[in-house]
Amino acid sequence: MNTSILMRRILPAAIIVAIAGGALYWTTRPKPVAVVLKTVDRGIVEATVVNTRAGTVDACQRTKLSTILGGRIEVMAVKQGDHVKKGQLLMKLWNDDQKAQQRLAEAGLASTRQHLNEICAAASRAARDATRQGNLRTRGFISEAGEDTARTEAEVRKASCDAARADVGQAEAKVHATKVEQGRTALYAPFDGIVAKIVGELGEYSTPSPPGVPTPPAIDLIDDSCLYITAPMDEIDAPKIKLGLPVRVSLDALPKQPLKGKVRRVAPYVLAVEKQSRTVDVEIDFEMPASGKLLVGYSADVEIVLSNRANVLRVPTAALIEGGKVMVLNADSGRLEERKVKAGIANWEFTEIVEGLTEGERIVISLEREGVKVGASATPDEKSK
């Protein structure tokens, strides 16, 4: 067969196959991935650390009170939620037997004081008589033996007076002891505060907590005028935290009221709450009170600012790929490429870029989208900035 005839027969078939193949590729080719781009700009970047678990709002002073002795509650002077002053009576147990002992001791004290007056009056008279006897002896009216008898009598009377005075001191101490014993059955506020909880009712028996037995306290008293936050920080971050560093505080109960604070204490030990979680407690003081009412026990999250830099090149931290890379869209090829960068300080929101990018470049921030990978064909999403 002539070659030219053969070519005329094969060529149309080849063209048809090529067209069909091109059409098949065009219909089955992967569509470009729509990616969200973010323009690299300048701004403030802070190096921060955050708590590993929720922190807690605590009171500067909080005490759980119980009487030293057990007994039946005779007076409940407060109720839950009451504001009390320092020294105010909170609760008292029945103690009529102790009051009777006090009255008995006071009666004994009165009798001892009367006896003291009698003996000391006699001692004073004996001292004056001894002085007169001495004068008479000087003038020769009495013998030396008479003067000696008078002086001896005065000394004996004085000793009896001193002994009676000591008896009065002992009686006073006994009265004081009965009053102290009564104090063991009463609770007084050690500071101004609010009564958070009361365990027990009027007429019920209140039992103090013996050593080693966790008995609930009778009254839980909180000083709500001074509050702070305790937050657990990862042991790796603890060496970076210094006293006085600024802190941003957010409370679940007051989501629209971010608060400012400062680090006041870093615990000198590590807590092993869980096998794989070791933390250090950090205490934060509020710089100013919140506009809303803060309650002891509120959960709180803290962000401690370690350092900050202004007017630096920055990218969203979520845009960084493991190994210090970002993804960019090549404008010429329309494909995604990785770019190695050198990062500076960072937080959960922004990371400083020291090398690898210039201001105005656009990087991919929608790394979680399906199909976003190196070499993939991509097109900017309408959400790009």
C-alpha positions in Angstrom: 0.0 0.0 0.0 1.2 3.5 -0.8 2.7 5.3 2.2 0.8 8.4 1.5 -2.5 6.5 1.4 -1.6 4.8 4.7 -0.9 8.2 6.3 -4.1 9.6 5.1 -5.9 6.7 6.8 -4.0 6.8 10.1 -3.8 10.6 10.6 -7.6 11.2 11.0 -7.7 8.4 13.6 -4.7 9.9 15.5 -6.3 13.3 15.5 -9.6 11.8 16.8 -7.7 9.9 19.6 -5.7 13.1 20.5 -8.9 15.2 20.7 -10.6 12.5 22.8 -7.6 12.3 25.1 -7.5 16.1 25.5 -11.2 16.2 26.2 -10.8 13.4 28.8 -7.9 15.2 30.5 -9.8 18.5 30.5 -12.9 17.0 32.1 -11.0 14.9 34.6 -8.1 17.2 35.5 -7.9 18.3 39.2 -9.5 21.6 39.8 -7.4 24.3 41.5 -7.8 24.4 45.3 -9.2 27.6 46.7 -6.9 28.9 49.4 -7.2 31.8 51.8 -4.2 34.1 51.6 -3.0 36.6 54.2 -0.8 39.6 53.4 2.4 39.7 55.5 2.3 43.0 57.5 3.9 44.7 60.4 2.7 45.0 64.0 3.2 44.1 67.6 4.2 40.5 68.6 4.2 39.4 72.2 5.8 36.3 73.6 3.3 34.8 76.0 2.6 31.7 78.1 -0.9 30.5 79.2 -2.1 28.2 82.0 -2.3 24.5 81.3 -5.6 24.1 83.3 -8.2 26.6 84.5 -7.0 28.9 87.2 -9.2 29.9 90.2 -10.1 33.2 91.8 -9.1 32.9 95.5 -9.4 35.2 98.6 -6.3 36.7 100.2 -7.8 35.6 103.6 -10.0 32.6 104.0 -10.5 30.6 107.2 -12.6 27.6 108.1 -13.5 28.0 111.8 -14.5 25.3 114.3 -14.8 25.6 118.1 -12.0 24.0 120.2 -14.6 22.0 122.2 -17.7 20.2 121.1 -21.2 21.0 122.3 -24.7 22.0 121.5 -25.1 25.2 119.4 -26.8 27.8 121.7 -26.3 31.0 119.6 -26.0 31.3 115.8 -25.3 35.0 115.4 -24.9 35.0 111.6 -26.3 33.4 108.5 -24.8 32.5 105.1 -24.0 35.6 103.1 -23.7 38.0 106.1 -20.9 40.5 106.1 -19.2 40.6 109.5 -16.6 42.8 111.3 -13.4 41.6 113.0 -14.2 40.4 116.5 -17.9 39.9 115.9 -19.5 36.9 117.5 -20.4 34.2 115.0 -21.4 31.2 117.0 -21.5 30.0 120.6 -22.1 26.6 122.2 -23.9 25.9 125.5 -21.6 26.7 128.4 -23.7 27.3 131.5 -21.5 25.0 133.5 -18.5 27.1 132.6 -20.4 30.3 133.6 -21.2 28.7 137.0 -17.5 27.9 137.5 -16.7 31.6 136.6 -19.2 32.8 139.2 -17.7 30.5 141.8 -14.2 31.7 141.0 -15.3 35.3 141.2 -16.8 34.7 144.6 -13.6 33.1 145.8 -11.7 36.1 144.4 -13.9 38.6 146.4 -13.4 36.6 149.6 -9.6 36.5 149.1 -9.5 40.2 148.5 -11.4 40.9 151.7 -9.0 38.6 153.6 -6.1 40.5 152.0 -7.5 43.8 153.2 -7.8 42.5 156.8 -4.3 40.9 157.0 -2.6 43.9 155.3 -4.4 46.3 157.7 -3.1 44.3 160.6 0.4 44.3 159.1 0.2 48.1 158.7 -0.8 48.5 162.3 2.0 46.2 163.5 4.5 48.2 161.4 3.4 51.4 163.1 3.6 49.8 166.5 7.1 48.6 165.8 8.1 52.2 164.9 6.7 53.5 168.2 8.4 50.8 170.2 11.7 51.8 168.5 11.3 55.4 169.5 10.5 54.4 173.1 13.5 52.2 173.2 15.7 55.1 172.0 14.4 57.2 174.9 15.0 54.4 177.4 11.3 53.7 178.2 11.3 50.1 177.2 13.8 47.3 177.0 15.5 46.0 173.9 13.5 42.8 174.1 10.3 44.7 173.9 11.4 46.5 170.8 12.5 43.2 169.2 9.2 41.6 169.9 7.4 44.4 168.2 9.6 44.3 165.1 9.2 40.5 164.8 5.4 40.9 165.0 5.5 43.5 162.2 7.6 41.3 159.9 5.3 38.3 160.5 2.3 40.5 159.7 3.9 41.8 156.5 4.7 38.2 155.4 1.1 37.3 155.9 0.0 40.3 153.9 2.3 39.3 151.0 1.0 35.7 151.1 -2.6 37.0 151.0 -1.7 39.2 148.0 -0.3 36.1 146.3 -3.6 34.3 147.0 -5.5 37.1 145.3 -3.3 36.7 142.2 -4.0 33.0 142.2 -7.8 33.7 142.5 -7.6 36.2 139.7 -5.8 33.7 137.5 -8.6 31.1 138.2 -11.2 33.6 137.1 -9.3 34.3 134.0 -9.0 30.6 133.3 -12.7 30.1 133.5 -13.2 32.9 130.9 -10.6 31.4 128.6 -12.4 28.1 128.9 -15.6 29.8 127.8 -13.8 31.2 124.8 -13.2 27.6 123.6 -17.0 27.3 123.0 -17.4 30.5 120.9 -16.3 31.7 117.5 -15.4 35.3 116.7 -14.5 36.7 113.3 -10.7 37.0 112.9 -11.1 39.6 110.1 -13.7 41.5 108.2 -15.4 39.2 105.7 -18.4 37.4 104.4 -19.8 34.1 105.8 -19.6 31.7 102.9 -20.9 28.5 104.5 -22.3 27.3 107.9 -22.4 23.7 109.0 -24.9 23.1 111.8 -28.2 24.6 113.0 -29.3 26.0 116.3 -29.6 23.3 118.9 -27.5 20.8 116.9 -24.3 19.3 118.3 -21.1 20.8 116.8 -18.0 18.6 116.8 -14.5 20.0 116.3 -12.2 18.3 113.9 -9.7 15.9 115.6 -6.3 15.4 114.1 -6.4 13.2 111.0 -10.2 13.3 110.7 -11.6 15.6 108.0 -14.6 17.0 109.8 -16.4 19.9 108.0 -15.7 23.3 109.7 -18.6 25.1 111.4 -18.1 28.4 109.5 -16.3 29.2 106.3 -15.3 32.9 106.4 -13.9 34.7 103.3 -12.3 38.2 103.0 -13.9 39.2 99.6 -12.2 42.6 99.6 -8.9 41.1 98.5 -8.9 38.6 95.6 -6.2 37.1 93.4 -5.8 34.2 90.9 -4.0 31.0 91.2 -3.2 29.4 87.9 -1.1 26.2 87.0 1.6 26.8 84.4 3.6 24.2 82.6 6.9 23.4 84.3 8.8 24.2 81.0 7.4 27.8 81.1 7.9 28.4 84.8 11.6 29.6 84.5 10.5 32.3 82.1 8.0 33.8 84.5 9.2 36.7 86.6 7.5 38.8 89.3 5.7 41.9 88.1 5.2 40.6 84.5 1.9 41.9 83.0 -1.0 39.4 82.7 -4.3 39.4 80.7 -7.1 37.6 82.6 -10.3 36.3 81.2 -13.1 34.8 83.2 -15.8 32.5 81.9 -18.3 34.2 84.2 -17.5 37.6 82.7 -16.5 36.9 79.1 -16.8 40.5 77.9 -14.7 42.0 80.7 -11.0 41.2 80.2 -8.9 42.2 83.2 -5.3 43.2 83.7 -3.0 41.8 86.4 0.6 41.3 87.4 2.5 38.2 88.6 2.9 38.4 92.4 4.3 34.9 93.2 5.8 31.9 91.4 5.7 28.7 93.5 9.1 27.3 94.4 8.1 23.8 93.7 6.5 21.6 91.0 3.1 19.8 91.4 2.7 16.4 89.8 -1.1 16.4 89.4 -1.0 13.7 86.7 1.7 11.4 85.6 2.4 13.4 82.4 1.4 16.8 83.7 3.8 18.7 86.0 2.9 22.3 86.8 4.0 25.3 88.8 1.3 27.5 90.5 1.5 31.2 89.7 -0.4 33.9 91.6 -1.7 37.0 89.9 -2.9 40.2 91.5 -5.6 42.3 89.8 -4.4 45.7 88.8 -7.9 47.1 89.4 -11.3 45.6 90.5 -13.6 44.2 87.8 -16.8 46.2 87.1 -18.8 43.0 87.8 -18.9 41.2 91.1 -16.1 38.7 91.4 -16.8 35.5 93.4 -14.3 33.3 95.0 -14.0 30.1 93.0 -14.6 31.6 89.6 -12.5 29.8 86.9 -10.0 32.0 85.1 -7.6 31.8 82.2 -4.4 33.9 82.2 -1.9 34.9 79.5 1.4 36.1 80.9 3.3 38.5 78.6 7.0 37.6 78.7 8.2 40.2 76.2 6.9 42.2 73.2 8.3 43.8 70.0 6.6 46.6 68.0 6.6 47.2 64.3 8.0 43.8 63.3 7.2 41.6 60.3 4.6 39.0 61.5 2.3 36.2 60.2 -0.5 34.3 61.9 1.0 31.5 64.1 -1.5 29.0 62.6 0.1 29.6 59.1 3.4 28.1 60.2 4.3 24.5 59.1 6.4 22.2 61.1 10.1 22.8 60.4 9.8 26.6 60.3 8.1 26.9 56.9 5.1 28.7 55.3 3.2 28.0 52.1 3.0 30.6 49.4 1.1 30.6 46.0 3.5 31.1 43.1 1.8 33.7 41.0 3.5 32.5 37.7 2.8 28.8 37.9 -0.3 29.0 40.1 1.0 26.2 42.3 1.7 26.0 46.1 5.3 26.2 47.3 7.0 25.9 50.7 9.1 28.8 51.9 11.7 28.4 54.7 11.5 31.2 57.3 13.3 32.2 60.5 10.9 33.0 63.3 11.4 35.3 66.3 9.1 35.6 69.3 5.6 34.2 69.1 2.3 33.7 70.8 -0.9 31.8 69.9 -2.0 34.6 67.5 1.2 36.0 65.8 4.8 35.0 65.1 7.6 37.4 64.3 9.4 36.6 61.0 13.1 37.5 61.0 14.0 36.1 57.6 12.3 34.5 54.6 9.4 36.9 53.8 9.0 40.5 52.9 6.2 42.9 53.8 3.3 42.6 51.3 3.8 39.0 50.3 0.8 36.7 50.7 0.9 33.3 52.5 -1.6 30.5 52.8 -3.5 30.4 56.1 -6.1 27.7 55.1 -3.7 24.8 55.6 -6.5 22.6 56.9 -8.4 22.5 53.6 -8.3 19.3 51.6 -5.9 19.3 48.7 -3.6 22.0 50.2 -0.2 20.6 49.6 3.1 21.4 48.0 2.8 21.4 44.2 -1.0 21.6 44.1 -2.7 24.0 41.7 -4.4 26.7 43.7 -6.4 29.9 43.3 -7.0 32.7 45.9 -10.2 32.4 47.9 -12.5 35.4 48.1 -11.8 35.5 51.9 -8.1 36.3 51.2 -6.8 39.5 52.7 
